[in-house]
Amino acid sequence: MDAAEVTRVDVLVIGGGLAGLTAAVGLRGHGLRTLVLEADEVLGGRAMSYVDERTGDPVHIGPHILLSEYPNMLALLEQCGTREKVVWQTGRFIRMVDGQRETDMTMADLPPPLHYAPSVLADPALGHADRLSNLRVSLLAARLSPEDVLRLDNVNAAAFLRSMGVTEWFIDRFWRFSAMSIMNVPLELCSAGALLRFYQGLIGHRHYQVGFPDGGLGELFAPSARRLIEAEGGEVWLGARAEQLCLDGQRVTGALLADGRKVEAGTVIAALPPHALRRLVPRPWLRRPPFRELVHFQPCPYVSTYLWFDEQLTREQFWARAFDPNDLNCDFYDFSNIYRERSLSGSLIGTNCIYSYRADGLSDEELVTETRRELAEYLPRAAKARLLHSVVHRIPMAIHCPFPGTEQRRAAMRSPIEGLWLAGDWVDTGLPSSMESACFSGWRVAEQLLAARGVHRALAHTQKDVEGLVRATHEASSWLRLPALPRWVKGTRQRRPPKGFAPGGER
């Protein structure tokens, strides 16, 4: 290979999504030459967006929401100068609809978890026995530790909730919706540990707000992050697919690109989803942890449908359908009430069909028809309004499916291979797989790489502690008699990668 075909950098970041760009932004300003490789022609990864050629409206690859409890994602937007481009919903956390009946979940001015009590008590679909049946789970979630999450990881969430005495109606009304809309899988396929960790955060924080991008999600961070990286002498290559990692003995020294170019680097950050990382690493590594675990991380597919109508259908920004296993879509957005500037009038509705195997075999036309039918159940005018335009996205991966056993398989950010770090929403961040998890991993990897060079800079934000009675319960769990894990899950053993991993050799 000619010397001209070799590029030498200090840090090579493979992947131009949230995790990779966050890491590269965190490394800037310290004299390191950083190169970001993105296989696509557009930055953003699974959070990318584009402008619809026909209407000029921004379109997300799947509607995404932000939360006010996303300190690491918001820190990236702060660096990018775009935090003010988040439109925050006010007055409620979420509106659930069942036909035309609406139930709002709001947060009262009470200590957590009592701040949700008025909404739960006001839900006409729940009886007192249903509400009380979830109390034991709530007390257990309040005292949940990271070790408990791992002990519950091998247990499917539906079986766990039944073992805790939760009624089938409360499971259907609350837990099935939460598993599908938040965890992105059916309840029977969800890790109980992963679900309970999310629930602890939900009931333990006083002021959750839902936010939406004012425009394309990718535009919130990708162009600005690129400018920040390049302003400090870094580079971003688009359409640059890494084909394999380069090795010098037991150390990663760079990557070979699909077009024959080679990049040599002192450090490589692989900011890729598990299936893409599995393709990149040498085959002998797949017999050793953590790489042998990558096969267990299955992508969650989803379908996102966008509908443009000639008239305004609602003033709502966001709502979700009460769970029904036969429904196609879970959540709905009217971006005409979110985007501050649009060239067209009328509603722009976006929807998510999560874990979308039920949409297999349906044509785009059939998906549009069924989406419009479900929309009209809540907004009858949608049946008569003129549909101007529609777009259907079939997206192979939202996040990895949090199946039982996946929490204990999430890899450490510092890989056992010298010179290789891992970043992404799926690595061991202690957070649900999400945009926040991706950004946290990016900041933390950058933080540790700088620390190794003698630069101690706090970049990653730890999650805010639980509050109110949830915090008091958690602190008292060592001496107060609280619900414990069911005896039948106490023997669940966590699996951790052994130390001293030598690729292709013995430990």
C-alpha positions in Angstrom: 0.0 0.0 0.0 1.3 3.4 -0.9 2.3 5.8 2.0 -0.1 8.4 0.5 -3.1 6.1 1.3 -2.3 6.0 5.0 -3.7 8.6 7.4 -2.3 8.9 10.9 -4.3 10.3 13.8 -4.2 10.3 17.6 -7.8 9.1 18.0 -10.0 7.3 15.4 -13.7 7.3 16.1 -15.6 4.7 14.1 -19.3 5.8 13.9 -20.8 9.3 13.5 -23.9 8.8 15.6 -24.5 10.4 19.0 -21.9 8.4 20.9 -19.1 8.9 18.4 -19.7 12.6 17.9 -20.1 13.2 21.7 -16.7 11.5 22.3 -15.0 13.5 19.5 -16.5 16.8 20.8 -15.3 15.9 24.3 -11.7 15.3 23.1 -11.4 18.6 21.2 -9.1 21.4 22.5 -6.4 19.2 23.9 -4.0 18.9 20.9 -5.3 15.5 19.8 -5.8 14.9 16.1 -9.2 13.2 15.9 -10.9 11.6 12.9 -14.5 10.5 12.8 -15.6 7.9 10.2 -19.2 7.6 9.2 -20.3 4.9 6.7 -23.4 6.8 5.7 -23.4 10.1 3.7 -25.2 11.8 6.6 -24.1 12.2 10.2 -26.4 11.2 13.1 -26.6 7.4 13.0 -30.0 6.2 14.3 -30.8 9.8 15.3 -30.4 11.2 11.8 -33.1 13.3 10.0 -33.6 14.7 6.6 -35.8 17.3 4.8 -38.7 15.9 2.7 -38.2 17.1 -0.9 -41.9 17.5 -1.5 -42.9 19.5 1.5 -39.7 21.0 2.9 -40.5 19.6 6.4 -37.9 18.0 8.6 -38.5 14.2 9.0 -36.9 12.1 11.7 -36.0 8.5 11.1 -38.6 7.7 13.6 -40.0 10.4 15.9 -37.8 10.8 19.0 -38.4 12.6 22.2 -36.0 14.0 24.7 -36.4 14.2 28.5 -35.5 16.9 30.9 -33.6 14.2 32.8 -31.2 13.7 29.9 -28.2 15.7 31.3 -25.6 14.2 28.9 -27.7 14.7 25.8 -28.5 18.3 26.9 -24.8 18.9 27.6 -24.0 18.0 24.0 -26.7 20.4 22.8 -25.3 23.1 25.1 -21.9 22.6 23.4 -23.5 22.7 20.0 -25.4 25.9 20.9 -28.8 24.3 20.0 -30.4 23.6 23.4 -32.9 26.3 22.8 -34.2 24.4 19.8 -35.9 21.8 22.1 -39.6 22.4 22.4 -40.8 21.3 25.8 -44.3 20.0 26.5 -46.0 21.7 29.4 -48.9 20.7 31.6 -48.5 16.9 31.5 -46.1 14.1 31.1 -48.1 12.0 28.7 -51.6 11.8 27.4 -53.1 8.3 26.9 -56.0 7.9 24.6 -58.4 5.0 24.3 -60.8 5.9 21.4 -61.7 9.5 22.2 -61.3 9.0 26.0 -58.2 10.9 27.3 -56.2 10.1 30.5 -53.4 12.5 31.4 -50.5 11.5 33.5 -49.3 14.6 35.3 -47.0 15.3 38.2 -48.5 16.9 41.3 -46.5 19.0 43.7 -45.9 16.0 46.1 -42.8 14.1 47.0 -42.0 11.2 44.7 -43.6 8.7 44.1 -46.7 10.4 45.5 -46.5 13.0 42.7 -48.1 10.4 40.3 -50.8 9.4 42.8 -53.5 11.8 41.6 -53.1 10.7 38.0 -53.3 7.0 39.0 -56.3 7.6 41.2 -58.1 9.6 38.4 -57.7 6.8 35.8 -61.2 5.4 35.5 -60.0 2.2 34.0 -58.3 1.1 37.3 -60.0 -0.2 40.4 -58.6 0.1 43.9 -57.4 -3.5 43.9 -55.5 -2.9 40.7 -53.7 0.2 42.1 -52.9 -1.5 45.4 -51.5 -4.6 43.6 -48.6 -2.5 42.2 -47.6 -1.2 45.6 -45.2 -4.0 46.3 -43.4 -3.5 43.0 -43.1 0.2 43.7 -41.5 -0.4 47.1 -39.1 -2.9 45.5 -38.2 -0.5 42.8 -37.5 2.2 45.4 -34.9 0.0 47.1 -33.5 -1.4 43.8 -29.7 -1.6 43.6 -27.5 -2.2 40.5 -26.9 -5.7 41.9 -30.7 -6.3 42.0 -31.0 -5.2 38.4 -28.5 -7.9 37.4 -30.2 -10.5 39.6 -33.5 -9.8 37.9 -32.0 -9.6 34.5 -32.6 -13.3 33.6 -36.2 -13.0 34.6 -38.9 -12.1 32.1 -40.9 -9.1 33.3 -44.4 -10.5 32.9 -43.6 -13.5 35.1 -41.9 -11.3 37.7 -44.9 -8.9 37.9 -47.3 -11.8 38.3 -45.1 -13.3 41.1 -45.3 -9.9 42.9 -49.2 -10.1 42.8 -49.8 -7.3 40.2 -53.3 -7.8 38.7 -53.6 -8.7 35.0 -55.5 -5.5 34.4 -52.8 -3.3 35.9 -50.2 -5.2 33.9 -52.2 -4.6 30.7 -53.0 -1.0 31.5 -49.6 0.2 32.6 -46.8 -2.4 32.3 -47.4 -3.6 28.8 -47.5 -0.1 27.5 -44.3 0.8 29.4 -42.5 -2.2 28.1 -43.4 -1.6 24.5 -43.1 2.2 24.4 -40.1 2.7 26.7 -38.2 -0.6 26.5 -39.3 -1.3 22.9 -40.3 -5.0 23.4 -43.3 -6.9 24.6 -43.5 -7.4 28.3 -42.9 -11.2 28.0 -39.6 -10.5 26.2 -38.3 -7.8 28.5 -35.7 -8.2 31.2 -37.4 -7.6 34.6 -34.2 -5.9 35.8 -34.1 -3.5 32.9 -37.8 -2.6 33.3 -37.5 -2.1 37.1 -34.5 0.2 36.7 -36.5 2.4 34.3 -39.5 2.4 36.7 -37.2 3.5 39.6 -36.2 6.5 37.6 -39.8 7.2 36.6 -41.2 7.2 40.1 -38.1 8.7 41.7 -37.9 12.1 40.0 -40.2 15.0 40.6 -40.2 16.9 37.3 -40.0 15.0 34.1 -40.6 17.0 30.9 -40.9 15.7 27.4 -39.2 17.6 24.7 -39.2 17.5 20.9 -36.7 18.8 18.3 -37.7 22.1 16.7 -36.8 20.7 13.3 -34.8 17.6 12.4 -33.3 15.7 15.3 -30.0 15.2 13.5 -29.9 19.0 12.9 -29.9 19.5 16.7 -26.4 18.1 17.0 -24.7 16.7 13.9 -23.7 19.9 11.9 -22.7 21.8 15.0 -20.7 18.8 16.4 -18.9 18.5 13.1 -18.0 22.2 13.1 -16.7 22.0 16.7 -14.5 19.0 15.8 -13.1 20.5 12.6 -12.5 23.9 14.3 -9.9 22.1 16.5 -8.1 20.4 13.6 -10.2 17.2 13.7 -11.8 15.6 10.6 -15.1 13.9 9.7 -15.2 11.6 6.8 -18.6 10.6 5.3 -19.2 7.6 3.2 -16.2 6.0 4.9 -17.0 2.5 6.0 -14.5 0.8 8.3 -14.0 -2.8 7.0 -11.8 -4.2 9.7 -9.6 -3.3 12.6 -5.9 -3.3 12.2 -3.7 -5.0 14.8 -0.1 -5.0 15.9 0.2 -8.1 18.0 -2.5 -7.8 20.7 -3.1 -4.0 20.2 -5.6 -2.2 17.9 -3.7 0.3 15.8 -6.3 1.6 13.4 -8.8 0.5 10.7 -8.9 -0.5 7.1 -11.6 1.1 5.0 -13.8 -0.5 2.4 -12.3 1.7 -0.3 -8.7 0.5 0.6 -7.6 3.5 2.6 -6.0 2.9 5.9 -6.1 4.9 9.1 -3.5 4.4 11.8 -4.3 5.6 15.3 -3.0 5.6 18.8 -6.5 4.9 20.1 -9.7 3.6 18.4 -13.2 4.3 19.7 -15.7 1.9 18.2 -19.0 3.8 18.5 -21.1 1.2 16.8 -24.2 -0.9 17.5 -23.4 -4.5 18.5 -24.2 -6.0 15.1 -21.9 -3.6 13.3 -19.1 -4.1 15.9 -19.4 -7.8 15.4 -18.8 -7.5 11.7 -15.7 -5.3 12.4 -13.7 -7.3 14.9 -11.4 -10.3 14.0 -13.3 -13.6 13.9 -11.2 -15.2 16.7 -12.4 -12.5 19.1 -16.0 -13.7 18.8 -15.1 -16.7 20.9 -14.1 -14.5 23.8 -15.9 -12.0 26.0 -17.1 -9.3 25.6 -17.3 -9.9 21.8 -18.9 -13.4 22.1 -21.8 -11.7 23.8 -22.6 -9.4 20.8 -24.7 -12.0 19.1 -27.2 -11.7 22.0 -28.0 -8.1 21.2 -30.8 -8.2 18.7 -32.0 -5.0 16.9 -35.5 -3.8 17.6 -37.1 -2.9 14.3 -39.8 -0.3 14.0 -41.9 1.5 11.3 -42.4 5.2 11.3 -45.3 6.6 9.2 -45.7 10.3 8.4 -49.0 11.8 7.1 -49.5 15.3 5.8 -53.1 16.6 5.9 -54.7 19.7 4.4 -56.2 20.9 7.7 -55.3 21.2 11.3 -56.5 18.1 13.1 -55.6 18.9 16.7 -53.6 21.3 18.9 -51.9 18.4 20.7 -48.2 17.8 20.3 -47.9 14.2 21.5 -50.1 11.4 22.7 -50.1 7.6 22.9 -52.7 4.8 22.5 -53.6 2.7 25.5 -52.1 -0.7 24.9 -53.8 -3.2 22.7 -51.9 -6.1 21.2 -53.7 -5.7 17.9 -52.7 -2.0 17.5 -50.2 -1.0 14.8 -48.9 2.2 16.3 -48.0 3.2 19.8 -47.3 6.9 19.9 -48.5 9.9 17.7 -47.0 13.3 17.2 -48.4 16.4 15.4 -45.3 18.2 14.3 -47.4 21.2 13.1 -47.7 22.0 16.8 -44.0 21.4 17.5 -42.1 23.0 14.7 -42.0 26.8 15.1 -41.6 27.4 11.4 -43.2 25.5 8.5 -43.9 26.3 4.9 -47.2 24.3 4.9 -50.3 24.6 6.9 -52.3 21.6 8.1 -51.2 18.7 10.4 -48.1 16.7 10.0 -48.6 13.5 11.9 -45.8 11.1 12.8 -46.2 7.7 14.4 -44.1 4.8 15.7 -44.9 1.2 15.3 -42.4 -0.3 17.8 -41.1 -3.9 17.6 -42.7 -3.9 14.3 -42.9 -7.6 13.3 -46.7 -7.2 13.2 -46.2 -4.9 10.2 -44.3 -7.5 8.3 -46.1 -8.3 5.0 -48.0 -5.0 4.9 -47.4 -2.7 2.0 -46.7 1.0 2.5 -50.3 1.8 1.3 -51.7 -0.7 3.9 -49.6 0.9 6.7 -50.8 4.3 5.7 -54.5 3.2 5.7 -54.2 1.4 9.1 -52.4 4.4 10.6 -55.0 6.8 9.4 -57.8 4.5 10.8 -56.1 4.5 14.2 -55.6 8.2 14.1 -59.3 8.7 13.3 -60.4 6.8 16.3 -59.0 9.7 18.4 -59.4 12.5 15.8 -62.4 11.7 13.7 -61.6 14.5 11.3 -58.6 12.5 10.1 -61.0 10.2 8.2 -62.4 13.0 6.1 -59.4 15.4 5.8 -57.5 15.2 2.5 -54.2 13.3 2.8 -51.6 15.4 0.8 -48.6 13.2 1.2 -47.2 10.2 3.1 -43.9 8.6 3.9 -43.2 5.2 5.5 -39.8 4.4 7.0 -39.0 0.8 7.8 -36.1 1.0 10.3 -34.1 -2.1 11.2 -33.0 -0.9 14.6 -34.2 1.6 17.2 -32.2 0.1 20.1 -31.1 -3.4 21.0 -34.0 -5.4 22.5 -33.6 -5.6 26.3 -34.3 -9.3 26.4 -33.7 -11.2 29.6 -29.9 -11.7 30.0 -28.8 -8.6 28.0 -28.1 -6.3 31.0 -25.3 -8.6 32.3 -23.9 -8.8 28.7 -23.4 -5.1 28.2 -19.8 -4.4 27.6 -17.4 -2.2 29.5 -16.4 1.0 27.7 -12.7 0.1 28.1 -12.4 -3.1 26.1 -9.9 -5.8 27.1 -8.1 -5.1 23.9 -5.3 -2.5 24.2 -6.0 0.6 22.1 -9.8 -0.1 21.7 -12.6 1.6 23.5 -16.4 1.0 23.1 -19.1 3.6 23.0 -22.8 3.5 22.3 -26.2 3.2 23.9 -25.8 -0.5 24.4 -22.5 -0.5 26.5 -22.6 -0.7 30.3 -23.7 2.8 31.2 -26.2 1.8 33.9 -28.9 3.5 31.8 -31.6 2.2 29.5 -30.5 2.0 25.9 -31.3 5.5 24.7 -29.9 8.8 23.3 -28.9 9.7 26.9 -27.0 6.4 27.3 -25.2 7.0 24.0 -24.1 10.5 25.0 -23.0 9.4 28.5 -20.8 6.7 27.0 -19.2 9.3 24.6 -18.5 11.8 27.3 -17.1 9.1 29.7 -14.8 7.6 27.1 -13.4 11.0 26.2 -13.0 11.8 29.9 -11.0 8.6 30.5 -8.8 9.1 27.4 -8.0 12.6 28.5 -7.3 11.4 32.1 -4.7 8.9 30.7 -2.9 11.9 29.2 -2.9 13.8 32.5 -5.9 16.0 31.6 -8.6 15.6 34.3 -11.8 17.1 33.0 -15.3 16.3 34.1 -17.4 15.6 31.0 -20.0 12.9 31.8 -22.9 13.8 34.0 -24.1 11.3 36.6 -27.9 10.8 36.8 -29.6 12.8 39.5 -30.4 10.9 42.6 -34.0 9.7 43.2 -35.9 12.2 45.4 -38.6 12.3 48.0 -40.0 9.2 49.6 -38.3 7.1 47.0 -34.9 8.3 48.2 -35.9 7.8 51.9 -37.1 4.3 51.1 -33.9 3.5 49.2 -31.7 4.8 52.1 -33.7 2.9 54.7 -33.7 -0.4 52.8 -30.7 -1.7 54.8 -32.7 -1.7 58.1 -36.4 -1.2 57.2 -38.3 -4.3 56.3 -39.2 -3.8 52.7 -40.3 -6.2 49.9 -37.3 -8.3 48.9 -36.7 -10.0 45.6 -38.8 -13.1 45.3 -36.9 -16.1 46.6 -36.9 -17.9 43.3 -34.8 -15.2 41.6 -32.2 -14.8 44.4 -30.0 -17.5 42.9 -29.8 -15.8 39.5 -26.1 -15.4 38.8 -24.7 -12.5 36.9 -22.2 -13.2 34.2 -19.2 -10.9 34.0 -16.3 -11.1 31.4 -13.2 -12.6 33.0 -10.2 -10.4 33.4 -7.0 -10.9 31.4 -8.6 -11.5 28.1 -6.1 -12.3 25.3 -7.7 -12.4 21.8 -7.2 -15.7 20.1 -5.3 -17.1 23.1 -5.6 -18.2 26.6 -6.7 -16.2 29.6 
